[in-house]
Amino acid sequence: MKRANADIEHWDVEDESFWQSQGNKIATRNLWISIPSLLMGFAVWLMWGMITTQMRNLGFDFTVDQLFTLTAIAGLAGATLRIPASFMIRIAGGRNTIFLTTALLMIPALGTGIALMNPETPLWIFQALALLSGIGGGNFACSMSNISTFYPKKQQGYALGMNAGLGNFGVTTMQILIPLVMTVGLFGALAGDPMELTRASGTLIGRIEAGTDTWIQNAGFIWLVFLIPLAFAGWFGMNNLRTVTPHPGTPAAAFGKILGLYALGVVATVVGMVALEWINMWLALPITILLTLGLLLLLPGTIKTNIKTQYAIFRDKHTWAMTAIYTATFGSFIGFSAALPLSITVIFGNMMEVAADGSMTRVVNPDAPSALTWAWMGPFVGALIRPVGGWISDKLGGAIVTQVISVIMVAASAAVGYVMMLAYNATDPNQYFWMFLLLFIVLFAASGIGNGSTFRSIGVIFNVQQKGPALGWTSAVAAYGAFIAPRVMGEQIKAGTPEMAMYGFAVFYAVCLVINWWFYLRKDAYVKNP
């Protein structure tokens, strides 16, 4: 009897009889192991938004700027690691890749838990752990590339929407679970002693006052509960497709390729972090991307040949068009997910106080809403609606759906910027919180639908050989939103003009609206409404 996880030699899902007799069952099994594995990737990658918020509540000796930087480092690493991850499936095989990349998440999960046990842990250790948590961000590219090969064209919207949409629930899962597990000594003596809150905090079910004990270290340890069984499920339940990966080699050889690819990504990320200390962010990011692509070409033998073949996507104008459009949708989803918790804490955690002489200073807002209570709502809506975006796009076409949500994002981004300005300069910022939160939920919903519509378009525009690398590349560049949004919002909040960040995003969305119309909706479009 053939093992469930055996390599598959023949795979032709465009043949309806093959799909009905064999393909559908195998694809479904791989999809439903892939989804929770990707969910954990998102959770570990984006956990720093919630962790840094609680570090501030516990009085860790770091500035707001340094805490925003931890979130940004994780974002930078996750995006950069997606570039080498884009090429893993065709080099190392789906089963090998998903198993190992899921198992690697145990390193930052365990390390973060240990580091958080001691408030004297130096900043550089947290920076290193934030970088390693970027593995979870990188995993998206190989996961999507893998699942795209298991399904026929007519079901690309469904398959990629389910994998990415439910995988995106890792953000919401993390934002709900971390505040809850920090309230109890879940792991007993193994996780050490609790710390006392110096500021009020919160969970999904309400406010937690200063002076309460909290186990912030559980924010790292909790993921091991899920990662260990998921790694086993990936190894024993998934498959390598030999039609996609003819020569993965032995498992040990495949693992070596995967680790080598991620090691190059880590090197490029470190160079990018150093570059950011010396030059403008908008110069440092392209340098990081180009360095990563260049380092990949230094790999030996058939790996280099395989990667050079896949680099053909860079000669296709649709690669660049869809990269910009997907950055507007997924980049916004992931960027706002990373930046929103700390933004709520900083904007609404303080308020203006008018002195007797009429001067105004920012002081602590004693009734501030807790980011740990509310920040999960936007990512939840965005992730929940993503499969719907894929389903609608399968019916109506991806480009028309993308066009509609782009208009919504331009308006919502400009509006939320205005509300942020009012709140930041108010003596009672709480009056603006519900409008702020509602507008962000609209942004998340629009970006979630757009995530589904753009991936549907990519699945139709590119052929079977280009589709995987194109999905990986576009998702890699878009993931820099997890770096850009915290960085830009942190800088503008520090400057006292948080609205400027959102106005800038609105301009970018308008540019992408024009690109989408020119390439895919005008009368003589290159590909009509894919």
Summary of the structure (lengths in Angstrom):
residues: 530
radius of gyration: 22.4
end to end distance: 41.9
largest distance: 85.4
contacts: 2074
relative contact order: 0.15
helix: 74%
strand: 4%
